[in-house]
Amino acid sequence: MTDLVTGADGLPRCGWGAGTPDYVTYHDEEWGRPLRGDDALFERITLEAFQSGLSWLTILRKRPAFRLAFDGFRIETVAGYGEPDVERLLADAGIVRNRAKIEAAVHNARAALALPDGLSALLWSFAPPPRTARPRSGAEVPALTAESTALAKELKRRGFRFVGPTTAYALMQATGMVDDHLAGCHVTAVPAA
């Protein structure tokens, strides 16, 4: 991540968020905004797992195809997938066709379905207290934290796959559990409530 960049629209934003029109929209309208709801968070945890080893831009551009292929990421539906669904997904050129990640998504849906209080409650229980100030530079933004490490450990204990501490922290950033927009970024912080 680089420091702030002024976009063509004259607005300062986090350096990564000005790279492409897709990133500008994602950065300005979605990243870092509090997201709740089991299915919505299941989508994000699944896409973060698929992103592992790839560019987020690849996943972002394929997200409409992922949503279609995974039935809108409805946990109950994905939890019921069997081998024919895995084969269907492996044949879908619109998504990332990785058997281990596809099988993990199905497995994670089953694990999410088994959570007594739901996925949203579990994930948000690991959100740290809000910072007193935003990071001043990309160098101050961690790749993982004690909270993301604890979250990954708990998810693994609950049977989730492909969600290590770094992926867990990326999820926390993307869903507003932490605010890693840089100081001076035009995006207004939204309280987690």
C-alpha positions in Angstrom: 0.0 0.0 0.0 1.2 3.5 -0.8 0.3 6.7 0.9 -2.6 9.0 -0.1 -3.1 9.7 -3.8 -5.3 12.4 -5.3 -7.6 10.9 -7.9 -8.7 12.4 -11.2 -11.8 13.7 -9.2 -9.5 15.7 -6.9 -10.3 13.5 -3.9 -7.5 12.1 -1.7 -7.8 8.3 -1.2 -5.6 5.5 0.0 -3.1 4.7 -2.7 -4.4 1.2 -3.5 -7.9 2.7 -3.9 -7.0 4.9 -6.9 -5.4 2.2 -9.1 -8.3 1.3 -11.3 -12.0 2.4 -11.6 -13.0 -0.9 -10.0 -10.7 -0.1 -7.0 -12.0 3.5 -6.8 -15.6 2.3 -6.5 -14.7 -0.5 -4.1 -12.6 1.8 -1.9 -15.0 4.7 -1.8 -18.3 2.8 -1.4 -17.6 -0.5 0.2 -14.2 -1.2 1.8 -14.1 -0.4 5.5 -17.8 0.0 5.8 -19.4 -2.0 8.6 -21.1 -5.1 7.1 -23.3 -7.4 9.1 -25.5 -10.4 8.2 -24.5 -14.0 8.0 -24.9 -14.5 4.2 -23.2 -11.1 3.4 -20.2 -12.0 5.7 -20.1 -15.6 4.3 -19.7 -14.0 0.8 -16.8 -11.9 2.0 -15.0 -14.7 4.0 -15.4 -16.9 0.9 -14.1 -14.3 -1.5 -11.1 -13.5 0.8 -10.3 -17.2 0.8 -10.5 -17.3 -3.0 -8.2 -14.3 -3.2 -5.4 -16.1 -1.4 -2.4 -16.0 -3.7 -4.2 -13.8 -6.2 -4.9 -10.1 -6.8 -8.0 -8.7 -5.0 -8.8 -7.0 -8.4 -9.2 -10.5 -10.0 -11.7 -11.5 -7.3 -13.5 -8.1 -7.5 -14.0 -8.4 -11.2 -15.2 -12.0 -10.9 -17.5 -11.2 -8.0 -20.8 -11.1 -10.1 -19.9 -14.5 -11.5 -19.1 -15.8 -8.0 -22.4 -14.6 -6.8 -24.3 -16.3 -9.6 -22.3 -19.6 -9.3 -22.6 -19.7 -5.5 -26.4 -18.9 -5.4 -25.9 -15.5 -3.9 -23.7 -17.0 -1.1 -26.8 -18.1 0.8 -25.2 -20.2 3.6 -28.0 -22.8 3.7 -27.9 -23.4 0.0 -24.1 -23.7 -0.3 -24.0 -26.0 2.7 -26.2 -28.4 0.8 -23.8 -28.6 -2.2 -22.6 -32.0 -3.2 -20.0 -33.3 -5.6 -22.1 -32.4 -8.7 -22.1 -28.8 -7.5 -18.3 -28.9 -7.0 -17.9 -30.2 -10.5 -20.2 -27.5 -11.8 -18.1 -24.9 -10.1 -14.9 -26.4 -11.4 -16.3 -26.0 -14.9 -17.3 -22.4 -14.4 -14.8 -20.2 -16.2 -16.3 -17.1 -14.6 -14.8 -17.9 -11.2 -11.5 -19.1 -9.8 -11.5 -22.8 -10.4 -9.6 -24.2 -7.5 -10.9 -27.5 -6.1 -9.5 -26.9 -2.6 -11.0 -23.4 -2.4 -14.4 -24.6 -3.8 -14.5 -27.5 -1.3 -13.5 -25.1 1.5 -16.4 -22.8 0.6 -18.9 -25.7 0.9 -17.3 -26.9 4.1 -17.3 -23.4 5.5 -21.0 -23.0 4.7 -21.6 -26.1 6.7 -19.5 -24.8 9.6 -21.3 -21.4 9.5 -24.6 -23.2 9.6 -23.6 -24.9 12.8 -22.7 -21.7 14.6 -25.3 -21.3 17.4 -25.3 -17.5 17.2 -24.5 -17.1 13.5 -21.5 -16.1 11.5 -22.0 -12.3 11.9 -22.0 -12.6 15.7 -18.9 -14.7 15.8 -16.9 -12.5 13.4 -17.9 -9.2 15.1 -17.0 -10.6 18.5 -13.4 -10.3 17.5 -13.5 -6.7 16.3 -11.0 -4.6 18.2 -12.0 -1.3 19.9 -11.9 1.6 17.4 -8.6 3.4 16.9 -8.2 6.9 18.2 -6.7 7.9 14.9 -6.3 6.5 11.4 -3.0 5.2 10.2 -0.8 8.0 8.7 0.8 5.8 6.1 0.6 2.4 4.5 3.5 1.3 6.7 1.3 1.7 9.8 -1.3 -0.8 8.4 -0.6 -4.3 9.7 -1.0 -7.5 7.7 -2.4 -9.2 10.8 -3.2 -8.4 14.4 -3.7 -10.3 17.7 -7.5 -10.1 17.0 -7.2 -11.5 13.5 -4.9 -14.3 14.8 -7.5 -15.1 17.5 -10.3 -15.0 14.9 -8.5 -17.3 12.6 -7.8 -19.7 15.4 -11.4 -19.7 16.5 -12.6 -20.2 12.9 -10.3 -23.1 12.5 -11.5 -24.6 15.8 -15.0 -24.3 14.4 -14.0 -26.2 11.3 -13.4 -23.4 8.8 -10.7 -23.7 6.1 -8.6 -21.2 4.2 -8.9 -18.5 6.8 -5.5 -17.7 8.4 -4.6 -14.6 10.4 -3.8 -12.5 7.3 -7.0 -13.5 5.5 -8.9 -12.8 8.7 -7.4 -9.3 8.9 -8.2 -8.6 5.3 -11.8 -9.6 6.1 -11.8 -7.3 9.2 -10.6 -4.4 7.0 -13.1 -5.0 4.2 -16.1 -5.3 6.5 -15.4 -2.4 8.7 -14.3 -4.2 11.8 -11.3 -2.0 11.6 -10.8 1.3 9.9 -7.6 1.2 7.9 -8.4 4.1 5.6 -5.4 6.5 5.9 -5.5 9.8 7.7 -6.6 12.4 5.1 -8.6 9.9 3.0 -11.9 11.4 1.9 -13.9 8.4 2.9 -15.7 9.2 6.1 -15.4 6.6 8.9 -18.6 4.8 9.6 -19.1 3.7 13.2 -19.4 -0.1 13.6 -22.5 0.3 15.9 
